[in-house]
Amino acid sequence: MTQTRITTIDGSAAVLISPEIMEQMGVQIGDEVDVTVADNTLVVRRIENEAKPERTLKEIIDGIFERRADAYRRLAEGVE
């Protein structure tokens, strides 16, 4: 068992996970994990790749608007 201390980062509570534990879990910096509490125990689980969407709907829509921003701007301005 590895002991760690609860700390704060940007006003939120944080538990630091050692690189060895991350390797055992099969996660990397930036990965999303499932965090739950069971019987007063914090449980952190790796999210399997097939369960993770590649991109959220919002990210897809934002990308479309970003790529076509000029066309939407011209449409909003109307025909000259």
C-alpha positions as CSV (number, residue, x, y, z in Angstrom):
1,M,0.0,0.0,0.0
2,T,1.2,3.5,-0.8
3,Q,0.3,6.4,1.4
4,T,-0.2,9.9,0.0
5,R,-1.5,13.2,1.4
6,I,-4.5,15.2,0.2
7,T,-3.3,18.6,-1.1
8,T,-4.9,21.5,-3.0
9,I,-4.5,22.5,-6.6
10,D,-6.3,25.7,-7.7
11,G,-8.6,25.5,-4.7
12,S,-9.6,21.9,-5.3
13,A,-8.6,18.9,-3.3
14,A,-6.2,16.6,-5.0
15,V,-4.6,13.2,-4.3
16,L,-1.3,12.7,-6.1
17,I,-0.8,9.4,-7.8
18,S,2.8,8.1,-8.2
19,P,4.0,7.1,-11.7
20,E,4.3,3.5,-10.5
21,I,0.6,3.4,-9.5
22,M,-0.4,5.0,-12.8
23,E,1.6,2.4,-14.7
24,Q,-0.1,-0.4,-12.8
25,M,-3.5,1.2,-13.7
26,G,-2.5,1.7,-17.3
27,V,-3.2,5.4,-17.3
28,Q,-1.3,8.5,-18.3
29,I,-1.4,12.2,-17.6
30,G,-4.4,13.6,-19.3
31,D,-6.5,10.4,-19.3
32,E,-9.9,10.5,-17.8
33,V,-10.7,8.1,-15.0
34,D,-13.9,7.0,-13.2
35,V,-13.9,8.1,-9.5
36,T,-16.4,6.7,-7.0
37,V,-16.6,6.1,-3.3
38,A,-17.5,2.7,-2.0
39,D,-17.7,1.9,1.7
40,N,-15.7,5.0,2.6
41,T,-13.0,4.1,0.1
42,L,-12.0,6.2,-2.9
43,V,-12.0,4.1,-6.0
44,V,-10.2,5.3,-9.2
45,R,-10.7,3.2,-12.3
46,R,-9.3,3.4,-15.8
47,I,-12.0,4.1,-18.4
48,E,-11.6,1.5,-21.1
49,N,-10.9,2.9,-24.6
50,E,-14.1,1.6,-26.1
51,A,-16.1,3.3,-23.4
52,K,-14.5,6.7,-24.0
53,P,-15.9,8.8,-26.9
54,E,-13.2,10.1,-29.1
55,R,-14.7,13.5,-29.1
56,T,-17.8,15.0,-27.4
57,L,-20.7,16.3,-29.4
58,K,-19.7,19.9,-28.3
59,E,-16.2,19.4,-29.5
60,I,-17.4,18.2,-32.9
61,I,-19.9,21.1,-33.2
62,D,-17.3,23.7,-32.1
63,G,-14.9,22.3,-34.7
64,I,-17.5,22.7,-37.5
65,F,-18.3,26.3,-36.5
66,E,-14.6,27.1,-36.2
67,R,-13.7,25.6,-39.6
68,R,-16.7,27.4,-41.3
69,A,-16.6,30.6,-39.3
70,D,-15.9,32.8,-42.4
71,A,-18.8,31.3,-44.3
72,Y,-21.2,31.8,-41.4
73,R,-20.0,35.4,-40.9
74,R,-20.6,36.2,-44.6
75,L,-24.1,34.6,-44.4
76,A,-24.9,36.7,-41.3
77,E,-23.8,39.9,-43.2
78,G,-26.1,39.1,-46.1
79,V,-25.7,39.5,-49.8
80,E,-24.1,42.7,-51.0
